[in-house]
Amino acid sequence: MTEKLLQYLWNYKVFKNFDFKDIEGNSVEIIHFGKWNKNAGPDFLDAKIKINGLLLAGNIELHVRSSDWIFHNHSQDPNYQNIILHVVLQHDIEIQELTGKHVPTLELKNHIDENIILKYEKLINGNEFIPCEKIFDPKKVPVHFHEENILKKLDEKSLELEQNLIHYKNNFEAVLFHSFAYSFGLKVNAHIFRQIAESVDYSIINKIRQNSLQLEALFFGISGWLEDPKDGQMKIWKREFDFIKAKFSISDLKFHPKFLRLRPPNFPTIRLSQLADLYKHQNLFSKIMEARNGDQLYNLFRTIKASEYWDFHFNFGNISKVQPKTLSKDFINLLILNTVLPLKYTYHKYHREEIADEIIELYRTVSPEKNTIVTGWEKLGLKITNALESQSLIYHHKNYCEAKNCLACGIGFKLLKE
């Protein structure tokens, strides 16, 4: 038993019976169990109890053992002066301070089903894909479970984007560009691509964006790839980069993307060229913000491709089989999920009340990802038909299952109560 579990049981009133008596044998009627306080101070605030005909209002503190009151140094803390009830799983010692103030102690060990404690211990001590894997039931997934997870994820991402907006003086277009760079880098090069994007003032990107050759040359030059040209095209890129570098006083700092363990279509050469092609389009930010359905968003990316040189190259100087390097549907979905929808939500959330519902519907129009986490949920019997469900389950696995935060999980709540 942990104190957190005890608080959980008290908050949700999960007891075998409510015939409560204090350690003196007096009946204790809990009129209001209080509001669960997740911050410093007593565990439950603004509670009401009735004992010996007296109605008491104040705070309630919970401990696994009575002696924890001493170990937690509550006696010297002014936050605990308005305690009306001390609730413990096991009463092991008398607390003179509480006795002197006539604060009753309620022992819960005979009111809690031991099966709940055993079940919880199995959850937090297991090493399965999810803690409740052995007792998981798809029918226990709460109503609006996916919507709530997505909104939590969007709010977290929105806070991050708002910090970036402060840094870039509320320039949404700059933040969008940096976010796209991060997404184009995928897991291996995400941070490096963002560093490349942030190393140049966005005003410079804006000035040269219509010339995808120059923008491509800028990306390749900052990556340190143009110092020793291997063919004529590289010489052209080097010439353009040297011109841009001198004109805009770009620093000599270089960032070196990685190729290791990447499939050729995901090579940083290809992805940076595609990013340059994306940014030759005018009013990209406005078009994204105005898009109201999945097809409109998808159409913004379906024609994006790496420049002609990359039709028969994956890396500099090495000729390969002719293959236009367009964006795959899966990659476009990734851009929409990781970059477009979070920024769209952040941009509209303060002046369009319906934006949350609209974003959730857009998630439903995108195909689900395929990865080990999604596959793990599918093996447990869940049918995952769209990105709302897959993104929700990926988020839930990271923030609840891996952290074994079962007491804050809607699924865990239902399983523990049974």
BADRENKOL-616449 format. One record per residue (C-alpha): residue number from 1; residue in one letter; x, y, z. Coordinates in steps of 0.25 Angstrom, whole numbers. Layout:
REM BADRENKOL-616449
pt seq: NUM; type: A; u: X; v: Y; w: Z
...
This chain:
REM BADRENKOL-616449
pt seq: 1; type: M; u: 0; v: 0; w: 0
pt seq: 2; type: T; u: 5; v: 14; w: -3
pt seq: 3; type: E; u: 0; v: 27; w: 1
pt seq: 4; type: K; u: -4; v: 31; w: -13
pt seq: 5; type: L; u: -13; v: 18; w: -14
pt seq: 6; type: L; u: -19; v: 22; w: -1
pt seq: 7; type: Q; u: -22; v: 36; w: -6
pt seq: 8; type: Y; u: -28; v: 30; w: -18
pt seq: 9; type: L; u: -37; v: 20; w: -11
pt seq: 10; type: W; u: -42; v: 32; w: -2
pt seq: 11; type: N; u: -45; v: 41; w: -13
pt seq: 12; type: Y; u: -53; v: 31; w: -21
pt seq: 13; type: K; u: -59; v: 25; w: -8
pt seq: 14; type: V; u: -55; v: 11; w: -11
pt seq: 15; type: F; u: -58; v: 4; w: 2
pt seq: 16; type: K; u: -65; v: -9; w: 6
pt seq: 17; type: N; u: -74; v: -1; w: 15
pt seq: 18; type: F; u: -75; v: 13; w: 21
pt seq: 19; type: D; u: -78; v: 9; w: 35
pt seq: 20; type: F; u: -66; v: 18; w: 40
pt seq: 21; type: K; u: -62; v: 19; w: 54
pt seq: 22; type: D; u: -50; v: 26; w: 60
pt seq: 23; type: I; u: -40; v: 18; w: 69
pt seq: 24; type: E; u: -48; v: 22; w: 81
pt seq: 25; type: G; u: -60; v: 15; w: 75
pt seq: 26; type: N; u: -68; v: 28; w: 72
pt seq: 27; type: S; u: -76; v: 28; w: 59
pt seq: 28; type: V; u: -71; v: 37; w: 48
pt seq: 29; type: E; u: -80; v: 41; w: 37
pt seq: 30; type: I; u: -73; v: 47; w: 25
pt seq: 31; type: I; u: -82; v: 57; w: 19
pt seq: 32; type: H; u: -72; v: 62; w: 9
pt seq: 33; type: F; u: -59; v: 55; w: 6
pt seq: 34; type: G; u: -52; v: 68; w: 2
pt seq: 35; type: K; u: -45; v: 72; w: -11
pt seq: 36; type: W; u: -32; v: 64; w: -14
pt seq: 37; type: N; u: -20; v: 74; w: -12
pt seq: 38; type: K; u: -9; v: 70; w: -22
pt seq: 39; type: N; u: 0; v: 82; w: -17
pt seq: 40; type: A; u: 7; v: 84; w: -3
pt seq: 41; type: G; u: -2; v: 83; w: 9
pt seq: 42; type: P; u: -13; v: 74; w: 14
pt seq: 43; type: D; u: -17; v: 63; w: 5
pt seq: 44; type: F; u: -32; v: 67; w: 4
pt seq: 45; type: L; u: -37; v: 81; w: 6
pt seq: 46; type: D; u: -51; v: 87; w: 10
pt seq: 47; type: A; u: -56; v: 74; w: 16
pt seq: 48; type: K; u: -68; v: 72; w: 25
pt seq: 49; type: I; u: -70; v: 61; w: 36
pt seq: 50; type: K; u: -80; v: 59; w: 47
pt seq: 51; type: I; u: -75; v: 52; w: 60
pt seq: 52; type: N; u: -82; v: 52; w: 74
pt seq: 53; type: G; u: -93; v: 61; w: 69
pt seq: 54; type: L; u: -82; v: 72; w: 65
pt seq: 55; type: L; u: -81; v: 77; w: 50
pt seq: 56; type: L; u: -67; v: 79; w: 47
pt seq: 57; type: A; u: -61; v: 86; w: 34
pt seq: 58; type: G; u: -47; v: 87; w: 30
pt seq: 59; type: N; u: -36; v: 78; w: 24
pt seq: 60; type: I; u: -33; v: 63; w: 24
pt seq: 61; type: E; u: -19; v: 57; w: 24
pt seq: 62; type: L; u: -16; v: 42; w: 20
pt seq: 63; type: H; u: -5; v: 33; w: 24
pt seq: 64; type: V; u: -1; v: 19; w: 22
pt seq: 65; type: R; u: 2; v: 19; w: 37
pt seq: 66; type: S; u: -1; v: 28; w: 48
pt seq: 67; type: S; u: 14; v: 30; w: 51
pt seq: 68; type: D; u: 16; v: 36; w: 37
pt seq: 69; type: W; u: 10; v: 49; w: 43
pt seq: 70; type: I; u: 23; v: 50; w: 51
pt seq: 71; type: F; u: 32; v: 45; w: 40
pt seq: 72; type: H; u: 26; v: 56; w: 30
pt seq: 73; type: N; u: 29; v: 67; w: 41
pt seq: 74; type: H; u: 14; v: 72; w: 40
pt seq: 75; type: S; u: 15; v: 76; w: 55
pt seq: 76; type: Q; u: 23; v: 89; w: 51
pt seq: 77; type: D; u: 16; v: 92; w: 38
pt seq: 78; type: P; u: 5; v: 103; w: 39
pt seq: 79; type: N; u: -2; v: 97; w: 27
pt seq: 80; type: Y; u: -7; v: 85; w: 36
pt seq: 81; type: Q; u: -13; v: 94; w: 47
pt seq: 82; type: N; u: -27; v: 92; w: 42
pt seq: 83; type: I; u: -28; v: 77; w: 41
pt seq: 84; type: I; u: -41; v: 71; w: 45
pt seq: 85; type: L; u: -38; v: 56; w: 43
pt seq: 86; type: H; u: -26; v: 48; w: 42
pt seq: 87; type: V; u: -29; v: 36; w: 33
pt seq: 88; type: V; u: -19; v: 24; w: 33
pt seq: 89; type: L; u: -18; v: 10; w: 28
pt seq: 90; type: Q; u: -12; v: 5; w: 41
pt seq: 91; type: H; u: -12; v: 12; w: 54
pt seq: 92; type: D; u: 2; v: 9; w: 60
pt seq: 93; type: I; u: 4; v: 20; w: 70
pt seq: 94; type: E; u: -3; v: 31; w: 78
pt seq: 95; type: I; u: 0; v: 45; w: 72
pt seq: 96; type: Q; u: -1; v: 54; w: 85
pt seq: 97; type: E; u: -2; v: 66; w: 77
pt seq: 98; type: L; u: -15; v: 62; w: 70
pt seq: 99; type: T; u: -20; v: 55; w: 83
pt seq: 100; type: G; u: -18; v: 68; w: 90
pt seq: 101; type: K; u: -26; v: 76; w: 79
pt seq: 102; type: H; u: -37; v: 65; w: 80
pt seq: 103; type: V; u: -35; v: 62; w: 65
pt seq: 104; type: P; u: -40; v: 48; w: 62
pt seq: 105; type: T; u: -32; v: 37; w: 55
pt seq: 106; type: L; u: -40; v: 28; w: 46
pt seq: 107; type: E; u: -33; v: 14; w: 43
pt seq: 108; type: L; u: -37; v: 8; w: 29
pt seq: 109; type: K; u: -31; v: -6; w: 29
pt seq: 110; type: N; u: -44; v: -13; w: 31
pt seq: 111; type: H; u: -51; v: -4; w: 20
pt seq: 112; type: I; u: -42; v: -7; w: 9
pt seq: 113; type: D; u: -43; v: -19; w: 0
pt seq: 114; type: E; u: -29; v: -26; w: 0
pt seq: 115; type: N; u: -31; v: -30; w: -14
pt seq: 116; type: I; u: -30; v: -16; w: -19
pt seq: 117; type: I; u: -16; v: -14; w: -12
pt seq: 118; type: L; u: -11; v: -28; w: -18
pt seq: 119; type: K; u: -16; v: -23; w: -31
pt seq: 120; type: Y; u: -9; v: -10; w: -31
pt seq: 121; type: E; u: 4; v: -16; w: -26
pt seq: 122; type: K; u: 3; v: -26; w: -38
pt seq: 123; type: L; u: 1; v: -14; w: -47
pt seq: 124; type: I; u: 13; v: -5; w: -42
pt seq: 125; type: N; u: 22; v: -17; w: -41
pt seq: 126; type: G; u: 20; v: -24; w: -55
pt seq: 127; type: N; u: 29; v: -23; w: -67
pt seq: 128; type: E; u: 18; v: -25; w: -78
pt seq: 129; type: F; u: 15; v: -15; w: -90
pt seq: 130; type: I; u: 5; v: -8; w: -81
pt seq: 131; type: P; u: 4; v: -11; w: -66
pt seq: 132; type: C; u: -10; v: -16; w: -67
pt seq: 133; type: E; u: -8; v: -25; w: -79
pt seq: 134; type: K; u: -12; v: -38; w: -72
pt seq: 135; type: I; u: -25; v: -32; w: -68
pt seq: 136; type: F; u: -27; v: -22; w: -79
pt seq: 137; type: D; u: -41; v: -22; w: -85
pt seq: 138; type: P; u: -44; v: -13; w: -98
pt seq: 139; type: K; u: -58; v: -11; w: -92
pt seq: 140; type: K; u: -52; v: -3; w: -80
pt seq: 141; type: V; u: -47; v: 8; w: -89
pt seq: 142; type: P; u: -55; v: 20; w: -85
pt seq: 143; type: V; u: -64; v: 28; w: -94
pt seq: 144; type: H; u: -56; v: 40; w: -100
pt seq: 145; type: F; u: -43; v: 34; w: -95
pt seq: 146; type: H; u: -36; v: 37; w: -108
pt seq: 147; type: E; u: -42; v: 51; w: -109
pt seq: 148; type: E; u: -37; v: 54; w: -95
pt seq: 149; type: N; u: -23; v: 49; w: -98
pt seq: 150; type: I; u: -22; v: 57; w: -111
pt seq: 151; type: L; u: -26; v: 70; w: -104
pt seq: 152; type: K; u: -16; v: 67; w: -93
pt seq: 153; type: K; u: -5; v: 65; w: -103
pt seq: 154; type: L; u: -9; v: 77; w: -111
pt seq: 155; type: D; u: -9; v: 86; w: -99
pt seq: 156; type: E; u: 5; v: 81; w: -95
pt seq: 157; type: K; u: 10; v: 84; w: -109
pt seq: 158; type: S; u: 3; v: 97; w: -109
pt seq: 159; type: L; u: 11; v: 102; w: -97
pt seq: 160; type: E; u: 24; v: 98; w: -104
pt seq: 161; type: L; u: 20; v: 106; w: -116
pt seq: 162; type: E; u: 15; v: 118; w: -108
pt seq: 163; type: Q; u: 29; v: 118; w: -102
pt seq: 164; type: N; u: 35; v: 118; w: -116
pt seq: 165; type: L; u: 26; v: 129; w: -120
pt seq: 166; type: I; u: 31; v: 138; w: -109
pt seq: 167; type: H; u: 45; v: 136; w: -113
pt seq: 168; type: Y; u: 42; v: 139; w: -128
pt seq: 169; type: K; u: 33; v: 151; w: -124
pt seq: 170; type: N; u: 20; v: 145; w: -128
pt seq: 171; type: N; u: 25; v: 141; w: -142
pt seq: 172; type: F; u: 16; v: 129; w: -145
pt seq: 173; type: E; u: 22; v: 127; w: -159
pt seq: 174; type: A; u: 36; v: 125; w: -152
pt seq: 175; type: V; u: 31; v: 115; w: -142
pt seq: 176; type: L; u: 24; v: 107; w: -153
pt seq: 177; type: F; u: 37; v: 107; w: -161
pt seq: 178; type: H; u: 45; v: 102; w: -149
pt seq: 179; type: S; u: 34; v: 92; w: -146
pt seq: 180; type: F; u: 35; v: 86; w: -160
pt seq: 181; type: A; u: 50; v: 86; w: -160
pt seq: 182; type: Y; u: 49; v: 77; w: -147
pt seq: 183; type: S; u: 38; v: 68; w: -154
pt seq: 184; type: F; u: 46; v: 66; w: -167
pt seq: 185; type: G; u: 58; v: 62; w: -159
pt seq: 186; type: L; u: 50; v: 50; w: -153
pt seq: 187; type: K; u: 56; v: 44; w: -140
pt seq: 188; type: V; u: 70; v: 43; w: -144
pt seq: 189; type: N; u: 72; v: 57; w: -150
pt seq: 190; type: A; u: 61; v: 65; w: -143
pt seq: 191; type: H; u: 69; v: 73; w: -134
pt seq: 192; type: I; u: 80; v: 76; w: -144
pt seq: 193; type: F; u: 70; v: 80; w: -155
pt seq: 194; type: R; u: 64; v: 90; w: -145
pt seq: 195; type: Q; u: 78; v: 95; w: -141
pt seq: 196; type: I; u: 80; v: 97; w: -156
pt seq: 197; type: A; u: 67; v: 105; w: -157
pt seq: 198; type: E; u: 69; v: 113; w: -145
pt seq: 199; type: S; u: 83; v: 117; w: -149
pt seq: 200; type: V; u: 78; v: 126; w: -160
pt seq: 201; type: D; u: 68; v: 138; w: -157
pt seq: 202; type: Y; u: 55; v: 135; w: -163
pt seq: 203; type: S; u: 55; v: 148; w: -170
pt seq: 204; type: I; u: 66; v: 142; w: -179
pt seq: 205; type: I; u: 58; v: 130; w: -181
pt seq: 206; type: N; u: 46; v: 138; w: -185
pt seq: 207; type: K; u: 55; v: 146; w: -195
pt seq: 208; type: I; u: 61; v: 134; w: -203
pt seq: 209; type: R; u: 49; v: 124; w: -201
pt seq: 210; type: Q; u: 44; v: 126; w: -215
pt seq: 211; type: N; u: 57; v: 122; w: -221
pt seq: 212; type: S; u: 57; v: 107; w: -216
pt seq: 213; type: L; u: 71; v: 106; w: -222
pt seq: 214; type: Q; u: 77; v: 116; w: -213
pt seq: 215; type: L; u: 69; v: 111; w: -201
pt seq: 216; type: E; u: 74; v: 97; w: -204
pt seq: 217; type: A; u: 88; v: 102; w: -205
pt seq: 218; type: L; u: 87; v: 109; w: -191
pt seq: 219; type: F; u: 82; v: 96; w: -185
pt seq: 220; type: F; u: 94; v: 88; w: -191
pt seq: 221; type: G; u: 104; v: 99; w: -188
pt seq: 222; type: I; u: 100; v: 100; w: -173
pt seq: 223; type: S; u: 101; v: 85; w: -173
pt seq: 224; type: G; u: 116; v: 85; w: -177
pt seq: 225; type: W; u: 113; v: 77; w: -190
pt seq: 226; type: L; u: 118; v: 88; w: -201
pt seq: 227; type: E; u: 133; v: 89; w: -197
pt seq: 228; type: D; u: 138; v: 79; w: -207
pt seq: 229; type: P; u: 128; v: 79; w: -219
pt seq: 230; type: K; u: 128; v: 65; w: -226
pt seq: 231; type: D; u: 120; v: 69; w: -238
pt seq: 232; type: G; u: 115; v: 81; w: -246
pt seq: 233; type: Q; u: 102; v: 83; w: -238
pt seq: 234; type: M; u: 109; v: 83; w: -225
pt seq: 235; type: K; u: 118; v: 94; w: -231
pt seq: 236; type: I; u: 105; v: 102; w: -234
pt seq: 237; type: W; u: 100; v: 100; w: -220
pt seq: 238; type: K; u: 114; v: 104; w: -214
pt seq: 239; type: R; u: 113; v: 117; w: -223
pt seq: 240; type: E; u: 99; v: 120; w: -218
pt seq: 241; type: F; u: 103; v: 118; w: -203
pt seq: 242; type: D; u: 115; v: 126; w: -204
pt seq: 243; type: F; u: 107; v: 138; w: -210
pt seq: 244; type: I; u: 96; v: 136; w: -199
pt seq: 245; type: K; u: 106; v: 135; w: -188
pt seq: 246; type: A; u: 113; v: 148; w: -192
pt seq: 247; type: K; u: 101; v: 155; w: -195
pt seq: 248; type: F; u: 94; v: 152; w: -181
pt seq: 249; type: S; u: 106; v: 150; w: -173
pt seq: 250; type: I; u: 103; v: 136; w: -169
pt seq: 251; type: S; u: 112; v: 130; w: -159
pt seq: 252; type: D; u: 122; v: 119; w: -161
pt seq: 253; type: L; u: 115; v: 110; w: -151
pt seq: 254; type: K; u: 112; v: 96; w: -158
pt seq: 255; type: F; u: 103; v: 85; w: -153
pt seq: 256; type: H; u: 105; v: 71; w: -158
pt seq: 257; type: P; u: 93; v: 62; w: -161
pt seq: 258; type: K; u: 94; v: 47; w: -159
pt seq: 259; type: F; u: 92; v: 36; w: -169
pt seq: 260; type: L; u: 94; v: 24; w: -160
pt seq: 261; type: R; u: 83; v: 14; w: -159
pt seq: 262; type: L; u: 74; v: 22; w: -169
pt seq: 263; type: R; u: 67; v: 17; w: -181
pt seq: 264; type: P; u: 71; v: 24; w: -194
pt seq: 265; type: P; u: 58; v: 32; w: -196
pt seq: 266; type: N; u: 60; v: 37; w: -182
pt seq: 267; type: F; u: 74; v: 42; w: -184
pt seq: 268; type: P; u: 76; v: 57; w: -179
pt seq: 269; type: T; u: 80; v: 61; w: -193
pt seq: 270; type: I; u: 66; v: 57; w: -199
pt seq: 271; type: R; u: 58; v: 62; w: -187
pt seq: 272; type: L; u: 65; v: 76; w: -187
pt seq: 273; type: S; u: 63; v: 77; w: -202
pt seq: 274; type: Q; u: 48; v: 74; w: -200
pt seq: 275; type: L; u: 48; v: 84; w: -189
pt seq: 276; type: A; u: 53; v: 95; w: -198
pt seq: 277; type: D; u: 43; v: 91; w: -209
pt seq: 278; type: L; u: 32; v: 92; w: -198
pt seq: 279; type: Y; u: 36; v: 106; w: -195
pt seq: 280; type: K; u: 36; v: 112; w: -209
pt seq: 281; type: H; u: 21; v: 112; w: -208
pt seq: 282; type: Q; u: 15; v: 126; w: -204
pt seq: 283; type: N; u: 5; v: 128; w: -192
pt seq: 284; type: L; u: 8; v: 114; w: -187
pt seq: 285; type: F; u: 4; v: 118; w: -173
pt seq: 286; type: S; u: -9; v: 124; w: -177
pt seq: 287; type: K; u: -13; v: 112; w: -185
pt seq: 288; type: I; u: -10; v: 103; w: -173
pt seq: 289; type: M; u: -18; v: 111; w: -164
pt seq: 290; type: E; u: -30; v: 113; w: -174
pt seq: 291; type: A; u: -31; v: 98; w: -177
pt seq: 292; type: R; u: -43; v: 91; w: -171
pt seq: 293; type: N; u: -42; v: 77; w: -175
pt seq: 294; type: G; u: -32; v: 66; w: -177
pt seq: 295; type: D; u: -32; v: 67; w: -192
pt seq: 296; type: Q; u: -29; v: 82; w: -192
pt seq: 297; type: L; u: -17; v: 79; w: -183
pt seq: 298; type: Y; u: -12; v: 67; w: -191
pt seq: 299; type: N; u: -12; v: 75; w: -204
pt seq: 300; type: L; u: -2; v: 85; w: -198
pt seq: 301; type: F; u: 8; v: 74; w: -198
pt seq: 302; type: R; u: 5; v: 64; w: -209
pt seq: 303; type: T; u: 13; v: 71; w: -220
pt seq: 304; type: I; u: 25; v: 74; w: -211
pt seq: 305; type: K; u: 38; v: 67; w: -216
pt seq: 306; type: A; u: 53; v: 68; w: -216
pt seq: 307; type: S; u: 60; v: 75; w: -227
pt seq: 308; type: E; u: 63; v: 69; w: -240
pt seq: 309; type: Y; u: 77; v: 65; w: -236
pt seq: 310; type: W; u: 71; v: 56; w: -226
pt seq: 311; type: D; u: 63; v: 48; w: -236
pt seq: 312; type: F; u: 76; v: 40; w: -239
pt seq: 313; type: H; u: 83; v: 42; w: -226
pt seq: 314; type: F; u: 82; v: 39; w: -211
pt seq: 315; type: N; u: 95; v: 45; w: -207
pt seq: 316; type: F; u: 105; v: 55; w: -214
pt seq: 317; type: G; u: 112; v: 50; w: -226
pt seq: 318; type: N; u: 107; v: 35; w: -226
pt seq: 319; type: I; u: 97; v: 32; w: -237
pt seq: 320; type: S; u: 85; v: 23; w: -234
pt seq: 321; type: K; u: 73; v: 18; w: -241
pt seq: 322; type: V; u: 64; v: 29; w: -246
pt seq: 323; type: Q; u: 53; v: 31; w: -235
pt seq: 324; type: P; u: 46; v: 44; w: -233
pt seq: 325; type: K; u: 47; v: 47; w: -218
pt seq: 326; type: T; u: 33; v: 51; w: -214
pt seq: 327; type: L; u: 27; v: 51; w: -200
pt seq: 328; type: S; u: 20; v: 38; w: -197
pt seq: 329; type: K; u: 6; v: 38; w: -191
pt seq: 330; type: D; u: 11; v: 33; w: -178
pt seq: 331; type: F; u: 21; v: 44; w: -177
pt seq: 332; type: I; u: 11; v: 55; w: -180
pt seq: 333; type: N; u: 2; v: 49; w: -169
pt seq: 334; type: L; u: 14; v: 50; w: -160
pt seq: 335; type: L; u: 15; v: 65; w: -164
pt seq: 336; type: I; u: 1; v: 68; w: -162
pt seq: 337; type: L; u: 0; v: 61; w: -148
pt seq: 338; type: N; u: 13; v: 66; w: -142
pt seq: 339; type: T; u: 14; v: 80; w: -148
pt seq: 340; type: V; u: 1; v: 85; w: -155
pt seq: 341; type: L; u: -10; v: 81; w: -145
pt seq: 342; type: P; u: -2; v: 85; w: -132
pt seq: 343; type: L; u: 1; v: 99; w: -138
pt seq: 344; type: K; u: -13; v: 101; w: -144
pt seq: 345; type: Y; u: -19; v: 98; w: -130
pt seq: 346; type: T; u: -9; v: 108; w: -123
pt seq: 347; type: Y; u: -12; v: 119; w: -134
pt seq: 348; type: H; u: -28; v: 118; w: -132
pt seq: 349; type: K; u: -30; v: 113; w: -118
pt seq: 350; type: Y; u: -32; v: 127; w: -112
pt seq: 351; type: H; u: -42; v: 132; w: -122
pt seq: 352; type: R; u: -49; v: 120; w: -128
pt seq: 353; type: E; u: -57; v: 112; w: -118
pt seq: 354; type: E; u: -60; v: 101; w: -128
pt seq: 355; type: I; u: -45; v: 98; w: -131
pt seq: 356; type: A; u: -43; v: 87; w: -122
pt seq: 357; type: D; u: -55; v: 79; w: -128
pt seq: 358; type: E; u: -49; v: 83; w: -142
pt seq: 359; type: I; u: -35; v: 78; w: -139
pt seq: 360; type: I; u: -41; v: 65; w: -133
pt seq: 361; type: E; u: -49; v: 62; w: -146
pt seq: 362; type: L; u: -36; v: 65; w: -154
pt seq: 363; type: Y; u: -29; v: 54; w: -146
pt seq: 364; type: R; u: -40; v: 45; w: -150
pt seq: 365; type: T; u: -37; v: 47; w: -165
pt seq: 366; type: V; u: -23; v: 43; w: -164
pt seq: 367; type: S; u: -18; v: 28; w: -164
pt seq: 368; type: P; u: -12; v: 22; w: -152
pt seq: 369; type: E; u: 3; v: 21; w: -150
pt seq: 370; type: K; u: 9; v: 7; w: -150
pt seq: 371; type: N; u: 19; v: 5; w: -139
pt seq: 372; type: T; u: 22; v: -5; w: -128
pt seq: 373; type: I; u: 13; v: 3; w: -118
pt seq: 374; type: V; u: 1; v: 3; w: -127
pt seq: 375; type: T; u: 4; v: -12; w: -130
pt seq: 376; type: G; u: 4; v: -15; w: -115
pt seq: 377; type: W; u: -9; v: -9; w: -113
pt seq: 378; type: E; u: -15; v: -16; w: -125
pt seq: 379; type: K; u: -10; v: -29; w: -119
pt seq: 380; type: L; u: -18; v: -26; w: -107
pt seq: 381; type: G; u: -31; v: -26; w: -115
pt seq: 382; type: L; u: -32; v: -11; w: -118
pt seq: 383; type: K; u: -37; v: -7; w: -132
pt seq: 384; type: I; u: -29; v: 5; w: -137
pt seq: 385; type: T; u: -35; v: 11; w: -149
pt seq: 386; type: N; u: -30; v: 26; w: -150
pt seq: 387; type: A; u: -19; v: 35; w: -144
pt seq: 388; type: L; u: -28; v: 40; w: -133
pt seq: 389; type: E; u: -27; v: 26; w: -127
pt seq: 390; type: S; u: -13; v: 23; w: -130
pt seq: 391; type: Q; u: -8; v: 37; w: -125
pt seq: 392; type: S; u: -16; v: 35; w: -113
pt seq: 393; type: L; u: -11; v: 22; w: -109
pt seq: 394; type: I; u: 4; v: 26; w: -112
pt seq: 395; type: Y; u: 2; v: 38; w: -103
pt seq: 396; type: H; u: -5; v: 29; w: -92
pt seq: 397; type: H; u: 6; v: 18; w: -93
pt seq: 398; type: K; u: 17; v: 29; w: -91
pt seq: 399; type: N; u: 10; v: 37; w: -80
pt seq: 400; type: Y; u: 3; v: 26; w: -72
pt seq: 401; type: C; u: 7; v: 12; w: -75
pt seq: 402; type: E; u: 22; v: 14; w: -76
pt seq: 403; type: A; u: 21; v: 23; w: -63
pt seq: 404; type: K; u: 12; v: 13; w: -57
pt seq: 405; type: N; u: 3; v: 24; w: -54
pt seq: 406; type: C; u: -9; v: 15; w: -53
pt seq: 407; type: L; u: -17; v: 23; w: -42
pt seq: 408; type: A; u: -18; v: 34; w: -52
pt seq: 409; type: C; u: -22; v: 25; w: -63
pt seq: 410; type: G; u: -37; v: 24; w: -67
pt seq: 411; type: I; u: -35; v: 9; w: -71
pt seq: 412; type: G; u: -27; v: 6; w: -58
pt seq: 413; type: F; u: -39; v: 13; w: -50
pt seq: 414; type: K; u: -49; v: 3; w: -55
pt seq: 415; type: L; u: -40; v: -9; w: -54
pt seq: 416; type: L; u: -36; v: -6; w: -40
pt seq: 417; type: K; u: -51; v: -4; w: -35
pt seq: 418; type: E; u: -55; v: -18; w: -40
